[in-house]
Amino acid sequence: MTVRMKDIAKDLGVSKVTVSKVLNNHLDISPATRERVLQRVRELNYRPSLQARSLFTGQSLLAGLIVPDLVHAFFSEAAKSLSRILRQHGFGLLIADSNEDNELENEEIDQMLRRRVDMLIVASCQNDPQSLQRVVEENVPLILIDRSFENFKANFVGTDDVLVGEMATEHLIRIGCRKIAYIGGKKVSTSEGRMNGYKNALRRSGLKAPKNYVLSREHGDESGDITGKAAMEDLLKLRSRPDAVFCYNDPAAIGAMNAIITAGLRIPHDIAVIGAGNIRYAESLRVPLSSIDVSSTALGEQAGNLALELISKPQKTSPKSILIKPRLIVRESAARRRAD
């Protein structure tokens, strides 16, 4: 027999409205009553009708996520943890991949809005936030993750990218590197911030990098290993070859290491490499990759918690900025060098 909400209410001697409020995570229910209702829900394996719940709450019970590349482990891990948080509170997650394409991202935003998502979470590949402004104008709560826009007021979950660049470059300097190059992506905040951090660290140490040591490539996340390999090949052709390279993300760093190994050079003895993101399989590579860890799991969890908070408080509030603390993870690719 199908279990209904009114059956749970009758069993517990509470109103149907009380049961509904518990299931919809309202805050005006006592902890004791909440636990009684949830316990009975578990015992009866009650599954509320999404259509009925949507009609009652005025919500679609869906959040939308748009990322530049789901193959990139960083974004897939973030999506996994985000989905877990939302699922615990009865929300589904629609996921789209923009493939680092501005027009495709705009189309995906339109699709999400037509599906009337309750929340939109975006790691944008746009050069400016104009396309995101219409999300705000339609009163759909918006969270930017990983990438932000200067002078655009929006909720943000990410990290201090300047600090990431400084930490990576300072580590390379500490292990004795003096000719340090940088491989970045297109003009997005992560690449720009990490490049600025790289330059800050060099300047504080009295070091300089020639202009041809700083390379930016399109599709820094999508096909990042391919573009990272191509950028490293260009660096290897220079008369004064770098002795280290900081790549703004791990896929680019993996591509750079492939180019170095193909050229018959040793990592880190000839060229040290460090990335950012600390993807799950970084320590399992042929040369384990040093990286600045920006926890993708924490990113997804924080975005999920913020999304639930915004959905439960429809009134407008000042945008929040949540920064994940970066950590240096040293592995073989940028370990302290040993003499031959």
Residue, then its C-alpha position, 0 to 999 in steps of 0.5 A: m500500500t502506498v504510504r501518504m503524508k497524511d498517514i505519517a501525520k496520523d501515526l505521529g499525531v501531528s498535522k500534515v503541514t508539520v510533516s511537510k515542513v520537516l520534509n522541506n527543511h523548514l526551520d520552525i520545527s523543533p528538533a525533537t519533532r523533526e527527528r520523530v517525523l524523519q524516523r517514521v519516514r525512514e521506517l515506512n520508506y516514504r517517498p514524497s511525490l515530486q509533483a505534489r511537493s513542487l506544487f506545495t512549495g512552488q519549487s522545481l526541486l532542481a538545481g542546475l550546474i554548468v561546468p566547462d568540462l566534466v571530463h576534468a576530474f576537478f569538476s566531476e568531483a565537485a559535481k559529485s559532492l554537490s549532488r550528494i548534499l542536494r540529494q540529502h535534502g530532496f533536490g535533484l541536480l541537472i548537469a551541463d558541460s559548456n565545453e569551454d564554449n561561450e555560446l554553448e554555455n549561454e544555451e545551457i543557461d537558457q535550458m536551465l532557466r526554461r526548466r525553472v531550476d531553483m538554483l543555478i551554479v556555474a563555473s563560467c567560461q565567459n569573458d564577462p558576466q553579461s550572460l549571467q545578468r539575466v539569471v539575476e534579473e529572473n530572480v534565480p539564485l546564482i552561485l559562481i564556483d571556481r571562477s568569478f568576475e570582477n565588479f559582478k556581485a554574485n555568490f561565490v565558492g572558490t579559492d584565493d587564486v593569487l595565493v595559489g600562484e604564490m604558494a606554487t611559485e614560492h615552493l619552486i623557488r625554495i627547491g632551487c629553481r630560478k628560471i620559472a615559467y607559467i602555463g595558463g588558460k584563457k582569460v578566466s579568473t583562475s588563470e589570471g589570479r594564479m598568474n598574478g600570484y606567480k609574478n608576485a612571488l618572483r618579484r619578492s624573490g628578486l627574480k624575473a621571467p621573460k615574456n616568453y616564459v608566460l604562456s596562455r592557451e585556449h581550452g585550459d580546462e577542456s583538453g588541458d593536457i593537450t594544450g599544456k603539452a603544446a605550451m611546454e613544447d614551445l618552452l623547450k624550444l627557447r634558447s634559455r630553457p626554464d628549469a621549472v614550470f607552474c601550470y594553472n591546473d593539473p591537466a595542463a601540468i600533466g601535458a607539460m610533463n608528457a612533453i618533458i619526458t618525450a624530450g628525454l628530460r628528467i622531472p624534477h632534475d631538469i625541469a620541475v613541474i607543479g600544478a593546481g587542483n590536486i586531482r585524485y590520480a595525481e599521485s598515480l602518474r608516471v611522475p607523481l604530480s606536485s599540486i596546490d590542493v583546492s579541494s573539489t569535494a569541499l567546493g561542491e559541499q560548500a556550494g551545495n550548503l549555500a544553495l540550500e540556504l539561498i533556496s530556503k531564504p527567498q528574500k534577497t541578501s548580500p552575496k556571500s563569498i566562501l573561499i576554500k583554503p589551498r594546501l601545498i602537496v609535494r610529490e616527486s615532480a617538484a621535490r627537492r632536487r638531489a645531486d647526481 
